[in-house]
Amino acid sequence: MQFIDLKTQQEKIKTGIDDRIQTVLAHGKYIMGPEIKELEQVLADFVEVKHCITCSSGTDALLMALMAWDIGPGDAVFTPPFTFIATAEVIQLLGATPVFVDIDENTFNINPLKLAEEIDRTKKEGKLTPKVIMPVDLFGLPANYPEIDSISRKYDLLVLEDGAQGFGGSIEGKMACSFGNMAATSFFPAKPLGCYGDGGAIFTNEDSMAEKLVSIRVHGKGGHKYDNVRVGINGRLDTLQAAILLEKMTIFPEEIRLRNAVASQYTERLKNKVITPFIPDGYVSAWAQYSIVAESSDHRIEIQERLKNHDIPTGIYYPIPLHLQTAFTKLGYRKGDFPVSEPTSERIFSLPMHPYLTETDIEKITGLV
Ligand SMILES: *Cc1c(COP(=O)(O)O)cnc(C)c1O
């Protein structure tokens, strides 16, 4: 059994993918070909945001958004420690400081109460200037944006949604990647909407930001390519990846529906055995991962071993919270600083999740948990 089955999906859309690739090979515009603009329009319409700027990866999407706001040394960016390294990595790359905020124990997303406390503490301490809140839509579930929005207004902070796992989710019908001032997503193959390589996108309703992002994406270009008005990066998405994503978008809404059906079946069969995912009323998850919490780390090992013996892969997202990563030692955090993230990382693990899991697969997996 596969953790994420991209093969069944490919068989479904093979002709369309082949046609799209042949079209790119025929026109030969491998860099910023017409598929880029076409995809950006499709994605912006899907999310219902004015601008979509595609780019080279989810990491670069986050980086470019922070660059567009001129985030740098002395700035504090508030983000959870229970996420993928890229979330906090880009903050440190720009010389700014990640200020970690513990997660909510039910949703695994940033805890708004603790967020407000951490902003107050940082302001009082007076060493850093609070600038950005970077919530993460972990495992596909949008963070608590209604609460985060009111906090950002109260403290006059910017919000960057890390929607790398969230694309396709929603809150009361409002799509993930439309929250905050800017949002970033990833098209890494294993994400809910994946291409066949690296890719990402940034979403915003602000014209001035969109213009700046387009410049940052190509080495800070001004009026033309060899007029450089700022320092940027080589952050373009390949035309071939855009072509593949256009074809994948034709089945994406249906795939989100199927992922939700799989998740419901999992939860129905597992709710009396382990802690199953909590989805607040009005929220829809994109189910990047279906993650469950065992009673202890030994219990987790025991279940993972049993599944492995039956050829069922599992994954641990994430075994080490970011504040305990060597790369962030200089931030000065210690074990015990985040009482929810730490035990969660010791007990959580993820089951196979993709739109094409059958009832038989689900029955087999859940019978072994
Ligand atoms: C995958 C991921 C990223 C980075 O995306 P890439 O396309 O791999 O660079 C950032 N944040 C989170 C939460 C992710 O899961």
The ligand as an SDF file (V2000), in Angstrom:
LIG
                    3D

 15 15  0  0  0  0  0  0  0  0999 V2000
    5.6860   21.6480    2.3840 C   0  0  0  0  0  0  0  0  0  0  0  0
    5.6380   22.8000    3.3040 C   0  0  0  0  0  0  0  0  0  0  0  0
    6.3350   24.0010    3.0590 C   0  0  0  0  0  0  0  0  0  0  0  0
    7.3550   24.1400    1.9540 C   0  0  0  0  0  0  0  0  0  0  0  0
    6.9300   23.7980    0.6830 O   0  0  0  0  0  0  0  0  0  0  0  0
    7.9900   23.3270   -0.4270 P   0  0  0  0  0  0  0  0  0  0  0  0
    7.2170   23.4220   -1.6960 O   0  0  0  0  0  0  0  0  0  0  0  0
    8.4110   21.9500   -0.0830 O   0  0  0  0  0  0  0  0  0  0  0  0
    9.1330   24.2980   -0.4030 O   0  0  0  0  0  0  0  0  0  0  0  0
    6.1410   25.0610    3.9110 C   0  0  0  0  0  0  0  0  0  0  0  0
    5.3210   24.9650    4.9660 N   0  0  0  0  0  0  0  0  0  0  0  0
    4.6500   23.8410    5.2570 C   0  0  0  0  0  0  0  0  0  0  0  0
    3.7260   23.8220    6.4360 C   0  0  0  0  0  0  0  0  0  0  0  0
    4.7840   22.7130    4.4400 C   0  0  0  0  0  0  0  0  0  0  0  0
    4.1270   21.5980    4.7440 O   0  0  0  0  0  0  0  0  0  0  0  0
  1  2  1  0
  2  3  1  0
  2 14  2  0
  3  4  1  0
  3 10  2  0
  4  5  1  0
  5  6  1  0
  6  7  2  0
  6  8  1  0
  6  9  1  0
 10 11  1  0
 11 12  2  0
 12 13  1  0
 12 14  1  0
 14 15  1  0
M  END
$$$$
